[in-house]
Amino acid sequence: MAGSRIKVQGSATEIIVAANAAGPREPAERLVAFAAPELRDGYHEQLESGVSLEDGSISLILERDEKL
């Protein structure tokens, strides 16, 4: 996440993803990768506070679901 900063906050009714200008690139690239035909239903990636998200963020899980 060189230079990118993302913070995810949430409540029962909304999720806020706040980021600097470079922040949205990494999750956007991960979402585009979800279209790859070799990925199976249920494939997921978890972005976690202090790892790929700013400290104090709630976890963000990106999951492939072919039933949608």
N, C-alpha and C positions, 0 to 999 in steps of 0.2 A: 504494500500500500504506500509506496514511496510518494509522499506529498499529498496523497488523498486522505480526506477525513470524512467519516460518516458517523452520524449518531442517530439511533433509532429509539423513539419513545412511543409509548402507547397507552391507551386506556381501553375501557370496555367498548368504546364507540369509534375510536379513530387511531390510526398509526401515523406518526410523523417521521419522515426520513429527511434529516437535515444534512447538508453536505457542502463542502467547498467546491470550487469549480472542477477539480480533478476527481472528486469523490464518486460521482455516479458512474464513472467508466468501468470500474471493476464489477459491480453487480450487473451492469448492462451487458458486459461481455459474458458473464456467467449465464444470464438469461438467454442470450443468443445461442450459447452452447447447448442449451436445453433442447433446441430443435434438432440436434444431431440424431439421425435415425438409429445409431447403435446404442443409444441410452435406453434403458428399460424403464417401464412404469415403476414409480416409486423411488427412482434415483433422486437424491437430494444433497444439498450442501447447506451447511449451517454457518452463518456468520455470527461471531460471538464478541461480546464486550471485552475490550482489552486485547483482542487478537486481530480481527479484521474490522472491528467497529470501535469507536471511541469508548473509553471507560464510561460506565453508567448507562450504556445502551441496553435495550432488551435484545435477546437473540432474534435473528431473522433467519427463517428457514425457507429455502427455495426448493420446491419439490415438483417433480414431473408426475402428472396425474392424467392418464389417458382417458379416464372416465368423464372428464370435464368437457 
